[in-house]
Amino acid sequence: MLRIHHFPATRGFRIIWLCEELGIPCEVVFVDFSGLYRASAEWRAMNPVGKVPVMTDGELTMFESGAMVQHVLDRHGGGRLEPARGTIEHSLYMQWSWFAEATFARPLGEIVNHRRVFADRAIPEVIEEMKARTRLCADALDREMRGKDYLVGSFTAADIMMGYTLRAYERLLPDESLPEHAGAYWRRLSARGAYRAAIAAESPEQRERQ
Ligand SMILES: N[C@@H](CCC(=O)N[C@@H](CS)C(=O)NCC(=O)O)C(=O)O
């Protein structure tokens, strides 16, 4: 049984959404996201840098969301939601998956971290610089999505990797609307039944049940 240790609207959403797309069960365990808990020895034993998410699958424990997505596909996907290995499409699938987390989500995350750590002493120049880096990524995505529905052929897990990043973009930068094609792509992703089901799985009602 897959178990995702998660806090609503954070990267564990990728795994919940993926499991909804694949139709496989995934238990959501809500984590205390306070800095105090994430710095505790108990949580550091799960995630050595005190971040979320953490996923367990039997005796395996993992702490990087993109690697979790690939593990779920390899172990439980039956070849679904990714192009065939060794093809150009698979290389592009990996490129966009990594871009979504390592390049696009990174400046977004730095905006959050900077605001969280410095609060009312946040340095506007730092925020502006990170916003500019984010815009560069949104523009690159926009060019890619012109005339396309998904990143690589039909819907794949690369779209899930990117979908979380776009969700964070919309939430963290509400005044910066996505450019045309990237925006249409984001609306297409967030209208999927599995995306809506994943949103419901991390709702306050679900949290209260624990
Ligand atoms: N590359 C990691 C990033 C994990 C990450 O930054 N998680 C955020 C929440 S989405 C977090 O825990 N932030 C708290 C912090 O960095 O202090 C992944 O994809 O799992």
The ligand as a MOL file (V3000), in Angstrom:
LIG
                    3D

  0  0  0     0  0            999 V3000
M  V30 BEGIN CTAB
M  V30 COUNTS 20 19 0 0 0
M  V30 BEGIN ATOM
M  V30 1 N 12.4910 18.6810 -4.6310 0
M  V30 2 C 11.7000 18.3600 -3.4710 0
M  V30 3 C 11.2030 19.6900 -2.8610 0
M  V30 4 C 10.4260 19.4990 -1.5680 0
M  V30 5 C 9.9170 20.8180 -1.0370 0
M  V30 6 O 10.4990 21.8960 -1.2610 0
M  V30 7 N 8.8010 20.7510 -0.2900 0
M  V30 8 C 8.2240 21.9570 0.2770 0
M  V30 9 C 6.7050 21.8490 0.2780 0
M  V30 10 S 6.0580 21.6110 -1.3280 0
M  V30 11 C 8.6830 22.1220 1.7000 0
M  V30 12 O 8.6820 21.1710 2.4640 0
M  V30 13 N 9.0760 23.3290 2.0630 0
M  V30 14 C 9.5160 23.6580 3.3700 0
M  V30 15 C 10.9230 24.1930 3.3990 0
M  V30 16 O 11.6230 24.1350 2.3810 0
M  V30 17 O 11.3090 24.6610 4.4560 0
M  V30 18 C 10.5330 17.4570 -3.8970 0
M  V30 19 O 10.1330 17.5240 -5.0630 0
M  V30 20 O 10.0410 16.6430 -3.0780 0
M  V30 END ATOM
M  V30 BEGIN BOND
M  V30 1 1 1 2
M  V30 2 1 2 3
M  V30 3 1 2 18
M  V30 4 1 3 4
M  V30 5 1 4 5
M  V30 6 2 5 6
M  V30 7 1 5 7
M  V30 8 1 7 8
M  V30 9 1 8 9
M  V30 10 1 8 11
M  V30 11 1 9 10
M  V30 12 2 11 12
M  V30 13 1 11 13
M  V30 14 1 13 14
M  V30 15 1 14 15
M  V30 16 2 15 16
M  V30 17 1 15 17
M  V30 18 2 18 19
M  V30 19 1 18 20
M  V30 END BOND
M  V30 END CTAB
M  END
